[in-house]
Amino acid sequence: MANKRKLNKEERKRRRLQKGKQWLLTYQGTPKHMVKHYRERFHVDSMTAVKDLQELGVNYSQEQLDNIKRAEEERLKQKRLQKEKENREKYETIYEDCDDRFAFIAGYTSGGAPYGTTWEEIGIDPELPFEEKVERLAEGNYSFTEEEETNWDDEMPEMLVLPGLFSVCQVEDYSQVDLDAEYCFIGKTDEEKSLVCRTGDVPDNTIQQSDGWRAFRIQGVLDFSLIGILSEISGALARHEVGLFAISTFNTDYILVKDKDYKRAVKALTSEAYRIIEAE
């Protein structure tokens, strides 16, 4: 079967006018809405509809033409704004920590002003449309120089995601706790005996337990003189409405979050310039 030849502009207009003439004979709407109905019927803009109708014998005063032109300009403007709004809402829903100025919003001042890493700082032109900036961010399409990337990576603290799920427990005693397990955190006070371990290592003499925790370890050995690390991490998670359970050892700190909050936690920590590493 031969392909149909595509009509050119003049041919499309001629056909439209032929159909428009028949349409006018059966039109039952009001003259006031004729342009709108013609536009919707033949899928043209308002000014094209006016020109067609004039050729078909409909008369318009200059005032009417001016009003139609203004209405069409406003309609197109509102359509464009609505489309931009929908696109912005779509991208902002996916990337909650972005806005026109910041690629990563780390937090907000007491007055509500955001602060963080700007688009320019990660190598994306801040003058680009918002959705294009977000697309480049999602695709990793940055323009850091090799030296900038190296310096950035060197400065980013690392957090290792420990494999498996953990449980936070209260136990009768530690007689059944496997102290040789890879991860075993115990804490005893005058009121209770606590245990944090992999869920598969929970002992039988557990009184109560909370399951479904994921664990992050701050890589490296932390000096006791360092101040504010846990506060910084807890603040980032709190801004993303993620609760945490923190454990400190001699070397470093561990952060536990619920498995259901894991993705939001990764996003929050990344926004604070932490590099997240998955355990092999």
KOLKETOR-111401 format. One record per residue (C-alpha): residue in one letter; x, y, z. Coordinates in steps of 0.05 Angstrom, whole numbers. Example, Ala and Ser with C-alpha at 12.3 -4.5 7.8 and 13.67 -1.06 7.14 Angstrom:
<sites>
SITE rokol   east  north     up
SITE     A    246    -90    156
SITE     S    273    -21    143
</sites>
This chain:
<sites>
SITE rokol   east  north     up
SITE     M      0      0      0
SITE     A     28     67    -20
SITE     N     39    119     35
SITE     K     -8    178     36
SITE     R     24    242     13
SITE     K     30    293     70
SITE     L    -11    355     56
SITE     N     25    422     55
SITE     K      0    483     93
SITE     E    -42    512     37
SITE     E    -75    445     23
SITE     R    -91    435     96
SITE     K   -122    504     99
SITE     R   -164    492     37
SITE     R   -192    427     66
SITE     R   -204    461    133
SITE     L   -244    517    100
SITE     Q   -285    467     61
SITE     K   -304    431    125
SITE     G   -311    498    161
SITE     K   -363    520    111
SITE     Q   -406    459    127
SITE     W   -393    469    201
SITE     L   -419    541    198
SITE     L   -484    518    166
SITE     T   -499    472    225
SITE     Y   -467    514    280
SITE     Q   -516    524    338
SITE     G   -471    559    388
SITE     T   -470    633    403
SITE     P   -430    683    361
SITE     K   -391    701    423
SITE     H   -362    631    429
SITE     M   -355    617    355
SITE     V   -279    627    353
SITE     K   -269    581    413
SITE     H   -313    527    383
SITE     Y   -280    532    314
SITE     R   -211    529    347
SITE     E   -230    466    386
SITE     R   -263    433    326
SITE     F   -206    443    277
SITE     H   -148    444    326
SITE     V   -120    512    308
SITE     D   -103    574    350
SITE     S   -153    630    359
SITE     M   -121    678    308
SITE     T   -122    624    255
SITE     A   -194    610    272
SITE     V   -211    684    263
SITE     K   -177    688    195
SITE     D   -214    625    172
SITE     L   -281    652    196
SITE     Q   -269    718    161
SITE     E   -255    682     96
SITE     L   -320    644    107
SITE     G   -358    710    113
SITE     V   -359    724    188
SITE     N   -346    797    203
SITE     Y   -309    823    264
SITE     S   -297    895    287
SITE     Q   -227    918    305
SITE     E   -247    918    378
SITE     Q   -269    846    374
SITE     L   -205    826    339
SITE     D   -163    861    393
SITE     N   -203    826    448
SITE     I   -194    759    414
SITE     K   -119    770    407
SITE     R   -111    789    480
SITE     A   -152    729    502
SITE     E   -110    683    459
SITE     E    -45    711    486
SITE     E    -70    701    557
SITE     R    -94    630    541
SITE     L    -26    611    513
SITE     K      9    644    572
SITE     Q    -33    606    623
SITE     K    -23    541    584
SITE     R     53    552    585
SITE     L     53    570    659
SITE     Q     11    509    676
SITE     K     59    464    637
SITE     E    119    495    672
SITE     K     84    486    740
SITE     E     69    413    725
SITE     N    141    400    703
SITE     R    169    435    764
SITE     E    123    397    811
SITE     K    142    332    778
SITE     Y    217    344    785
SITE     E    211    374    855
SITE     T    173    313    877
SITE     I    228    268    852
SITE     Y    285    314    876
SITE     E    259    346    940
SITE     D    327    375    957
SITE     C    334    419    895
SITE     D    310    488    877
SITE     D    329    541    826
SITE     R    391    560    865
SITE     F    414    496    901
SITE     A    429    428    872
SITE     F    431    400    943
SITE     I    394    436    999
SITE     A    432    416   1062
SITE     G    385    452   1110
SITE     Y    350    517   1127
SITE     T    368    576   1171
SITE     S    325    596   1230
SITE     G    292    645   1183
SITE     G    274    591   1134
SITE     A    326    607   1080
SITE     P    358    546   1047
SITE     Y    432    533   1045
SITE     G    474    480   1011
SITE     T    511    466    946
SITE     T    493    511    887
SITE     W    484    488    816
SITE     E    545    529    796
SITE     E    588    494    849
SITE     I    574    426    819
SITE     G    586    450    748
SITE     I    515    459    722
SITE     D    495    525    690
SITE     P    447    558    740
SITE     E    413    595    683
SITE     L    386    531    652
SITE     P    312    514    661
SITE     F    300    478    727
SITE     E    279    411    695
SITE     E    342    410    651
SITE     K    386    422    712
SITE     V    352    365    749
SITE     E    360    319    689
SITE     R    434    334    686
SITE     L    439    322    761
SITE     A    402    255    755
SITE     E    447    233    697
SITE     G    510    254    733
SITE     N    523    304    677
SITE     Y    569    351    716
SITE     S    626    392    689
SITE     F    677    387    746
SITE     T    749    387    723
SITE     E    788    325    741
SITE     E    825    364    795
SITE     E    759    390    824
SITE     E    730    320    826
SITE     T    792    293    860
SITE     N    791    348    912
SITE     W    716    339    923
SITE     D    724    264    932
SITE     D    782    272    980
SITE     E    742    319   1024
SITE     M    679    276   1027
SITE     P    674    233   1090
SITE     E    652    162   1076
SITE     M    597    121   1108
SITE     L    596     46   1096
SITE     V    529     11   1092
SITE     L    535    -54   1132
SITE     P    503   -114   1099
SITE     G    441   -146   1127
SITE     L    387   -124   1176
SITE     F    398   -109   1250
SITE     S    355   -115   1312
SITE     V    355    -72   1375
SITE     C    340   -117   1435
SITE     Q    331   -119   1510
SITE     V    356   -185   1539
SITE     E    350   -221   1606
SITE     D    426   -229   1608
SITE     Y    485   -239   1562
SITE     S    493   -313   1572
SITE     Q    465   -330   1503
SITE     V    496   -272   1465
SITE     D    548   -292   1413
SITE     L    603   -244   1431
SITE     D    644   -270   1372
SITE     A    592   -248   1321
SITE     E    617   -198   1270
SITE     Y    573   -143   1299
SITE     C    552   -145   1372
SITE     F    539    -81   1412
SITE     I    519    -89   1485
SITE     G    501    -38   1538
SITE     K    486    -50   1611
SITE     T    457     -2   1662
SITE     D    423     -8   1729
SITE     E    356    -14   1693
SITE     E    368    -59   1632
SITE     K    413   -100   1588
SITE     S    413    -80   1515
SITE     L    439   -113   1452
SITE     V    446    -92   1380
SITE     C    463   -147   1331
SITE     R    445   -177   1264
SITE     T    374   -203   1266
SITE     G    398   -273   1254
SITE     D    440   -270   1317
SITE     V    384   -249   1365
SITE     P    388   -296   1426
SITE     D    329   -336   1453
SITE     N    328   -300   1520
SITE     T    309   -234   1488
SITE     I    253   -198   1527
SITE     Q    234   -150   1470
SITE     Q    264   -129   1404
SITE     S    257    -80   1346
SITE     D    274   -109   1278
SITE     G    286    -80   1209
SITE     W    345    -33   1220
SITE     R    399    -15   1169
SITE     A    467      6   1194
SITE     F    518     57   1170
SITE     R    590     62   1196
SITE     I    630    126   1192
SITE     Q    694    103   1159
SITE     G    762    115   1191
SITE     V    782    127   1263
SITE     L    750    188   1295
SITE     D    791    231   1341
SITE     F    758    242   1409
SITE     S    769    317   1399
SITE     L    723    319   1339
SITE     I    659    357   1354
SITE     G    590    356   1322
SITE     I    594    296   1275
SITE     L    534    259   1305
SITE     S    497    325   1311
SITE     E    509    340   1238
SITE     I    485    271   1216
SITE     S    424    271   1262
SITE     G    406    340   1238
SITE     A    408    319   1165
SITE     L    366    258   1179
SITE     A    316    298   1221
SITE     R    306    347   1164
SITE     H    285    288   1122
SITE     E    241    260   1178
SITE     V    286    199   1188
SITE     G    294    173   1259
SITE     L    361    142   1280
SITE     F    393     98   1332
SITE     A    466    116   1345
SITE     I    522     73   1373
SITE     S    592     97   1389
SITE     T    653     52   1394
SITE     F    725     68   1409
SITE     N    742     79   1336
SITE     T    680    109   1305
SITE     D    604    118   1305
SITE     Y    548     75   1276
SITE     I    481    101   1253
SITE     L    420     56   1247
SITE     V    357     75   1210
SITE     K    294     35   1195
SITE     D    297     -3   1129
SITE     K    234     35   1105
SITE     D    273    100   1114
SITE     Y    337     75   1082
SITE     K    331    111   1015
SITE     R    313    177   1047
SITE     A    372    169   1095
SITE     V    420    159   1037
SITE     K    392    221   1003
SITE     A    399    261   1067
SITE     L    470    240   1080
SITE     T    490    251   1008
SITE     S    462    321   1012
SITE     E    509    333   1071
SITE     A    569    313   1026
SITE     Y    577    243   1054
SITE     R    598    189   1005
SITE     I    556    127   1015
SITE     I    593     61   1003
SITE     E    557     -6    997
SITE     A    594    -63   1031
SITE     E    618   -117    983
</sites>
